[in-house]
Protein backbone atom coordinates (compact mmCIF):
# COMPACT_ATOMS: atom_id res chain seq x y z
CA UNK A 1 0.00 0.00 0.00
CA UNK A 2 1.36 3.42 -0.91
CA UNK A 3 2.53 5.71 1.84
CA UNK A 4 0.73 8.85 2.90
CA UNK A 5 1.46 12.13 1.18
CA UNK A 6 0.27 15.40 2.65
CA UNK A 7 -0.34 16.77 -0.81
CA UNK A 8 -0.19 15.25 -4.28
CA UNK A 9 0.22 16.99 -7.62
CA UNK A 10 -1.09 16.19 -11.09
CA UNK A 11 1.59 17.80 -13.22
CA UNK A 12 1.02 21.53 -12.97
CA UNK A 13 4.10 23.57 -13.93
CA UNK A 14 6.54 24.01 -11.07
CA UNK A 15 6.31 27.80 -11.01
CA UNK A 16 2.64 27.46 -10.03
CA UNK A 17 3.47 25.48 -6.93
CA UNK A 18 5.97 27.52 -4.93
CA UNK A 19 5.09 28.85 -1.49
CA UNK A 20 5.79 32.56 -1.94
CA UNK A 21 3.23 34.61 0.00
CA UNK A 22 1.17 37.48 -1.36
CA UNK A 23 0.37 40.87 0.15
CA UNK A 24 -0.91 44.25 -0.95
CA UNK A 25 1.90 46.77 -1.13
CA UNK A 26 1.83 50.08 0.75
CA UNK A 27 1.15 51.92 -2.52
CA UNK A 28 -2.02 49.92 -3.07
CA UNK A 29 -0.58 47.63 -5.74
CA UNK A 30 0.08 43.92 -5.53
CA UNK A 31 3.38 42.47 -4.35
CA UNK A 32 4.95 39.09 -3.68
CA UNK A 33 7.02 38.96 -0.48
CA UNK A 34 8.66 36.22 1.62
CA UNK A 35 6.27 36.47 4.59
CA UNK A 36 2.60 37.02 5.33
CA UNK A 37 1.36 38.71 8.49
CA UNK A 38 -1.39 37.06 10.51
CA UNK A 39 -1.68 34.20 8.05
CA UNK A 40 -4.27 32.27 10.05
CA UNK A 41 -6.31 31.53 6.93
CA UNK A 42 -3.41 30.51 4.71
CA UNK A 43 -3.98 26.81 5.38
CA UNK A 44 -7.64 26.91 4.31
CA UNK A 45 -8.38 24.80 1.23
CA UNK A 46 -9.24 26.11 -2.24
CA UNK A 47 -10.67 24.13 -5.16
CA UNK A 48 -8.77 24.68 -8.43
CA UNK A 49 -10.57 24.45 -11.79
CA UNK A 50 -8.94 24.28 -15.20
CA UNK A 51 -9.81 26.74 -17.95
CA UNK A 52 -12.85 24.66 -18.92
CA UNK A 53 -14.21 24.79 -15.33
CA UNK A 54 -13.34 21.14 -14.60
CA UNK A 55 -12.01 20.56 -11.08
CA UNK A 56 -8.38 19.42 -11.05
CA UNK A 57 -7.10 19.64 -7.47
CA UNK A 58 -7.36 21.13 -4.00
CA UNK A 59 -4.61 23.49 -2.84
CA UNK A 60 -3.87 25.56 0.24
CA UNK A 61 -4.95 29.20 0.32
CA UNK A 62 -1.25 30.08 0.27
CA UNK A 63 -0.83 28.56 -3.18
CA UNK A 64 -4.15 29.88 -4.44
CA UNK A 65 -3.04 33.46 -3.66
CA UNK A 66 0.20 32.84 -5.56
CA UNK A 67 -1.84 31.86 -8.62
CA UNK A 68 -4.04 34.92 -8.30
CA UNK A 69 -1.38 37.56 -7.79
CA UNK A 70 0.53 36.30 -10.83
CA UNK A 71 -2.59 36.41 -12.98
CA UNK A 72 -2.35 32.65 -13.52
CA UNK A 73 -5.86 32.23 -12.09
CA UNK A 74 -9.02 34.12 -11.24
CA UNK A 75 -11.52 33.80 -8.39
CA UNK A 76 -14.80 32.02 -9.10
CA UNK A 77 -17.25 33.17 -6.42
CA UNK A 78 -20.68 31.57 -6.02
CA UNK A 79 -23.33 34.05 -4.89
CA UNK A 80 -27.09 33.37 -4.98
CA UNK A 81 -26.53 30.51 -7.40
CA UNK A 82 -24.56 32.69 -9.83
CA UNK A 83 -20.86 32.39 -10.67
CA UNK A 84 -18.91 35.64 -10.51
CA UNK A 85 -15.32 36.04 -11.73
CA UNK A 86 -12.73 38.31 -10.10
CA UNK A 87 -9.06 38.93 -10.70
CA UNK A 88 -7.00 39.37 -7.54
CA UNK A 89 -7.17 43.15 -7.56
CA UNK A 90 -10.97 43.27 -7.83
CA UNK A 91 -11.25 40.51 -5.20
CA UNK A 92 -9.27 42.71 -2.81
CA UNK A 93 -11.51 45.68 -3.63
CA UNK A 94 -14.67 43.91 -2.41
CA UNK A 95 -13.01 42.76 0.82
CA UNK A 96 -14.50 45.64 2.83
CA UNK A 97 -18.05 44.68 1.83
CA UNK A 98 -17.32 41.03 2.62
CA UNK A 99 -16.05 41.97 6.08
CA UNK A 100 -19.19 44.00 6.80
CA UNK A 101 -21.87 41.64 5.50
CA UNK A 102 -20.54 38.09 5.32
CA UNK A 103 -17.50 37.85 7.55
CA UNK A 104 -18.51 34.50 9.03
CA UNK A 105 -18.72 32.90 5.59
CA UNK A 106 -15.00 33.28 4.90
CA UNK A 107 -11.56 32.48 6.19
CA UNK A 108 -9.32 35.55 6.25
CA UNK A 109 -5.70 36.52 5.76
CA UNK A 110 -4.27 39.81 7.00
CA UNK A 111 -1.78 41.87 5.00
CA UNK A 112 0.18 44.93 6.16
CA UNK A 113 -2.88 47.16 5.67
CA UNK A 114 -6.05 45.10 5.23
CA UNK A 115 -7.72 41.69 5.38
CA UNK A 116 -8.56 39.58 2.34
CA UNK A 117 -11.12 36.76 2.19
CA UNK A 118 -9.80 33.37 1.14
CA UNK A 119 -11.62 32.38 -2.08
CA UNK A 120 -13.19 28.93 -2.14
CA UNK A 121 -12.61 28.37 -5.87
CA UNK A 122 -10.04 29.62 -8.37
CA UNK A 123 -9.86 28.93 -12.11
CA UNK A 124 -6.60 28.52 -14.02
CA UNK A 125 -6.60 30.77 -17.09
CA UNK A 126 -4.24 28.74 -19.27
CA UNK A 127 -4.48 25.14 -18.12
CA UNK A 128 -6.67 22.58 -19.85
CA UNK A 129 -5.54 19.22 -18.48
CA UNK A 130 -7.79 16.93 -16.44
CA UNK A 131 -6.65 15.01 -13.36
CA UNK A 132 -5.97 11.30 -13.30
CA UNK A 133 -9.19 9.49 -12.37
CA UNK A 134 -7.61 7.44 -9.58
CA UNK A 135 -7.89 8.01 -5.83
CA UNK A 136 -4.67 6.94 -4.15
CA UNK A 137 -4.88 3.95 -1.87
CA UNK A 138 -3.21 5.09 1.34
CA UNK A 139 -3.86 5.13 5.07
CA UNK A 140 -5.17 8.68 5.15
CA UNK A 141 -7.72 8.06 2.39
CA UNK A 142 -8.84 4.75 3.92
CA UNK A 143 -9.50 6.39 7.28
CA UNK A 144 -11.40 9.18 5.52
CA UNK A 145 -13.47 6.74 3.44
CA UNK A 146 -14.48 4.83 6.58
CA UNK A 147 -14.83 8.08 8.58
CA UNK A 148 -12.65 6.76 11.40
CA UNK A 149 -15.30 4.12 12.13
CA UNK A 150 -14.53 0.49 12.89
CA UNK A 151 -16.16 -1.50 10.11
CA UNK A 152 -17.00 -4.37 12.46
CA UNK A 153 -18.45 -2.80 15.61
CA UNK A 154 -19.50 0.51 14.01
CA UNK A 155 -17.95 2.70 16.71
CA UNK A 156 -16.00 5.88 15.99
CA UNK A 157 -12.37 6.02 17.13
CA UNK A 158 -9.41 8.37 16.98
CA UNK A 159 -6.80 7.54 14.34
CA UNK A 160 -4.41 6.19 16.97
CA UNK A 161 -7.04 3.65 18.10
CA UNK A 162 -7.65 2.24 14.61
CA UNK A 163 -5.76 -0.22 12.44
CA UNK A 164 -6.20 -1.38 8.85
CA UNK A 165 -7.62 -4.88 8.45
CA UNK A 166 -7.53 -7.17 5.43
CA UNK A 167 -11.07 -8.53 5.06
CA UNK A 168 -9.63 -11.61 3.38
CA UNK A 169 -6.31 -12.12 5.21
CA UNK A 170 -3.07 -12.08 3.27
CA UNK A 171 -2.48 -15.68 4.38
CA UNK A 172 -5.62 -16.60 2.44
CA UNK A 173 -4.70 -14.63 -0.67
CA UNK A 174 -6.15 -11.24 0.33
CA UNK A 175 -4.73 -8.24 -1.53
CA UNK A 176 -4.04 -4.57 -0.73
CA UNK A 177 -7.11 -3.18 -2.52
CA UNK A 178 -9.90 -0.74 -1.69
CA UNK A 179 -12.32 -3.67 -1.70
CA UNK A 180 -10.28 -5.72 0.80
CA UNK A 181 -9.09 -3.09 3.30
CA UNK A 182 -11.15 -1.57 6.12
CA UNK A 183 -10.64 0.34 9.35
CA UNK A 184 -10.90 -1.81 12.47
CA UNK A 185 -10.53 -1.02 16.13
CA UNK A 186 -7.84 -2.87 18.04
CA UNK A 187 -10.36 -5.08 19.83
CA UNK A 188 -12.21 -6.16 16.68
CA UNK A 189 -8.98 -6.67 14.77
CA UNK A 190 -7.67 -8.96 17.53
CA UNK A 191 -10.96 -10.87 17.67
CA UNK A 192 -10.99 -11.45 13.92
CA UNK A 193 -7.34 -12.46 13.77
CA UNK A 194 -6.21 -14.19 10.59
CA UNK A 195 -9.73 -15.16 9.54
CA UNK A 196 -12.37 -13.88 7.17
CA UNK A 197 -15.44 -12.21 8.74
CA UNK A 198 -17.50 -15.38 8.07
CA UNK A 199 -14.89 -17.57 9.72
CA UNK A 200 -14.85 -15.26 12.75
CA UNK A 201 -18.68 -14.95 12.86
CA UNK A 202 -18.37 -11.17 12.34
CA UNK A 203 -20.17 -8.87 9.93
CA UNK A 204 -18.97 -5.75 8.14
CA UNK A 205 -20.93 -2.55 8.75
CA UNK A 206 -20.74 -1.85 5.01
CA UNK A 207 -19.08 -3.40 1.98
CA UNK A 208 -15.75 -1.69 1.24
CA UNK A 209 -15.63 -0.02 -2.19
CA UNK A 210 -13.26 2.14 -4.20
CA UNK A 211 -14.32 5.79 -3.74
CA UNK A 212 -15.24 7.77 -6.85
CA UNK A 213 -13.68 10.95 -5.49
CA UNK A 214 -11.07 11.70 -2.87
CA UNK A 215 -12.79 10.86 0.45
CA UNK A 216 -11.13 13.83 2.18
CA UNK A 217 -12.89 16.15 -0.27
CA UNK A 218 -16.17 14.41 0.51
CA UNK A 219 -15.63 15.07 4.21
CA UNK A 220 -14.89 18.74 3.52
CA UNK A 221 -18.20 19.07 1.67
CA UNK A 222 -19.88 18.50 5.03
CA UNK A 223 -18.82 22.02 6.00
CA UNK A 224 -21.13 24.82 4.88
CA UNK A 225 -18.10 26.91 3.91
CA UNK A 226 -17.26 24.50 1.10
CA UNK A 227 -20.75 23.98 -0.36
CA UNK A 228 -19.77 26.05 -3.42
CA UNK A 229 -17.50 23.15 -4.42
CA UNK A 230 -20.40 20.76 -4.84
CA UNK A 231 -21.46 21.82 -8.35
CA UNK A 232 -17.98 21.05 -9.60
CA UNK A 233 -17.70 17.76 -7.70
CA UNK A 234 -20.86 16.15 -9.04
CA UNK A 235 -19.32 15.22 -12.40
CA UNK A 236 -18.73 11.47 -12.50
CA UNK A 237 -15.67 11.53 -14.74
CA UNK A 238 -13.09 13.04 -12.40
CA UNK A 239 -11.64 12.81 -8.91
CA UNK A 240 -9.72 15.38 -6.91
CA UNK A 241 -6.35 14.84 -5.29
CA UNK A 242 -4.94 17.07 -2.58
CA UNK A 243 -2.07 19.44 -3.06
Protein Blocks (a to p, Z undefined) as FASTA:
>chain_A
ZZddfbdcehiafklmmcbdcdddfkopacddfbdehilklmpccddddfkopafbdcdf
klmmmmmmnopaccdddeehiacdddfklmmmmmmmmmmmmmmmpccdddfkbccdddfb
dcdfkbcbdcdfbdcddfklmmmmnoopafklopacdfklpccddfbafknopacdfklg
ccddfklmmmnmmadfklnopacfbdcdddfbdfklmmmmmpmklmmmmmmmmpfkbccd
dZZ
